[in-house]
Amino acid sequence: MSHTVHPYSHRVGIIRDWKSRWFACGKDYADALRGDVLLREYLVKRLRGMYVSGIHIERNKNEMRVVIHTSRPGIIIGRSGEHMTKLRAEVDKEMRRLRIKKPESLKIDVEEVRVPEADAAIVAAMVAEGLERRFPFRRVMKQTMEKVMANREVKGARIVLSGRLGGAEMSRKEELKKGGIPLQTFRADIDFARERAHLPYGDLGIKVWIYRGEVFADEAKTNAKKGIKDSSKNK
């Protein structure tokens, strides 16, 4: 029987990179892993509603850099960086509370996501926001799908909602799909995200898949390699 695999982990090392990048951590592997997991969980909860796409963490022996990818950088940074100063203080306090080993230097950077409609995590947050505002779930799904498919980069998308949809007594699943989503193709750039919409009668689960075309090797590099091979043949 086939097994369901997370689309991101399925492509790590092929077209995706790790969300935590370390250098020279050595014997502190277990502490660094625990710290990254707990810190990422805290930031996802703390920055909910700010359309965060992902949180990447980079470490070396004396420095730690946290990169927050969002489509609303102004909300996180604030006027003259006042929100950023507050966030750094809160992260420092949380690391002490959780007993996470703090490096000598801690940096928090914010990077803007240029095309939010082509990012699964941001699209899932948009769906959750619409549901929490008590809009009809079918209208939320349809309007979000139209926004996503209006983007040139997107070749296909799928949105799945599950739970007590519309306040019904029995939970069920609703799905909306447009275009293709080749999950088994390694070079297919498929973004995937899960989210929850918190409602008075329970949480609704949200899953989003977005297919952004296939990723191929750089043509210049390919041509250069071909040129080397051809010249060796001529010799």
N, C-alpha and C positions, 0 to 999 in steps of 0.2 A: 504493500500500500504506500501511497505517496505521503510525504510529510510537509506540513506548512512551515515555511522558513521566512524569517523577517527579510523583506526586500533589501534593507540596508546591509545587514550582516552577510547576506548572500553575495554581495558585491564588494565587500571589504578586500582591499588588495588588488582589485581589478580596475574599478572606476571610482571607488570610494576610499577615503582615508579614515584612520581611527579618530574618534572624537576626543581621545586623550593622547597627547604626544609627550613622551618623556625622554629625557636624556640624562644618563649617569645617575639614576636613582639607586642602583646597587641593591643593598640589603633592605632598603626601605620600601620594597615593592608592595608588601601587604598594607603598610600604613598609607602609602600613596594611593593605592586602589580604593581603600576605605574612604579616604579623604575626598577623592574625586566623586565617588558615588553619592556620599552624603551632601557634599557641597552642591552638586548638580540638582539633587532633589530639592534642596532648600531654595535655590535660585529659581527653579521652575515654578515652585509654589509662590514665592515672593513676587515674581514678575508676571503672574497670571493676568491676562487681559491686556498685556502690552505687546501682543503679537510677536512673541519670541520664536524664532525659527529653530535655534539650537544653541547649545553652550559648549564651546571647545576649551579644553584646558591644556596648557603647555607647561612642562616642568623641566628644570635642570637642577643642579646641585644646590644653588643658592637663590633661585628665582622661580616664581610661579605666575603665570599669565592666564587670566580668564577672559575669553572672547565671547561676547554676547551678540548673536546675530538677530536683528530685529528690523521690522519695517517701520517702526516708530521710534527712532533713536532720540528724538527730542523729548519724549516723555520720560525716558530713562535718565538722560543727561540733565535735563532741567535748565533753568536760566543760569547762565554762567557756571554751570556744573554743580549746582547746589544739591540736586538729587543724587548725583554721582558720589559726592562726598558722604552723604548720608548712607548710601548703599555700601560703600567701602567700610564704614564704621559698623554697620549691621553684619556684614560678612565676617569682619574681624571678631566681633562678639560671638557670632554663631560658631566660628572655628574654635574659639576657646571653650564654649559650652559643650561642643561635641568632642573636645580633646583631639582635634585634628592638628597634626604637627605643622606649624606655620613656618614657611621659609623666611629668609632674611628680607626678601623683597616680594611684595604682592601687587600685581597690576591688574586692573579691570578695564578692558577696552570694549567699545561698542562699535559694531560694524553694521551698516545699513544693507538690508535685502532690497535690491533694486526692483525685482519683479515679485511682489508678494503673492499674486494670483497663481504663480507657478511653484509655490512652496507648500507642501502638504501640511506642515505644522501650523502655518498661518491660516490656511484655508479651514483646517479643523477648528481653530480658534474663532474664525468668523462664523462658522456653523453653530458652535457652542454659544456665542454671544447672541445670535438670533433666537436660538431656542430659549435661552434664559430671559429674553425680553418677551417671551410668551407669543412669538409669532407662530403661525401654523407650520409644522415641520416640513410638509410637502413644498410649501412656498419657499422656505429657507433653503431646502435642497435644490430646488429648481433655479432660484436666483443665483445661488453660489455657483452652481454648475455653469450657468450662462457666463458669469464673470470669468471663470477659469478657462472655459473653451474659447473665449474671445481673445485670449492671448495667443500670439503666433508660436511661442515656444512649446505650448502644450499640444501633444498629439492624442492624448486620451486621458480620461479621468473617471474615477469611481468613488462614490460616497455611500457609506453604509451607516444607518442609524439602528440602534437596538435598545429595547427597554419598553417602558410603559408610554408608548407614543400617543400623544393626544390625551393623556390621563386615563387611558383604558385600564381595566382591571388586569387583563392578561398581557404580558409583554410579548412583543413580536419584533420582526426585523423588516426594515424597508431599505431598498437599494436603488440607486440611480447611477447609470453608467453611460458614457459616451466615448467613442473612439476605441482604440485598442490598448491593451496593457499586457505586453509579453513578459510575464513574470519569470520565465525560465531562460530568457536571453540575457547573458551576462553583460553584454555591452549596452543593454537598454537602460537608460537613465530613468529609473523609477523611484520617486520619493514617496515615503509612507509615514503616516503619523496616526497616533491614537489620542483621543481627548474625551473628556467627560463634561456634560452639561448638568449642572446642579439645579434640580427643580424640587418644589415642595413635596411631590409624590414619589421622589426617587431620582437617581442619576440616569441619564441617557448616555449610552456608549456611542462614540463617533469614530469611524475609521475612514481615512482618505488615502487613495492612491492617485498619483499624478505621473503620467508618462511624458517625458520631455525629449523623446527622440533617442537615437543611438549615438554612442560616443566612440569615435574612431581615432586611431593614432594620427599624430600630426603629419600632414602631407609632406611637409619639408623634410622631416626626419626620414619618412618612408622613401622619398625620392633620393635622399642622400645615401641611404643604405643600398638602394637599387643600383645607384651609380657606382658604389664601391664594388658590388658584386659583379656588375657588368665589366668594369675595368680589370678585375681579377681574371675573369673568363677570357678577355682579349689577350692577356699575357700568356 
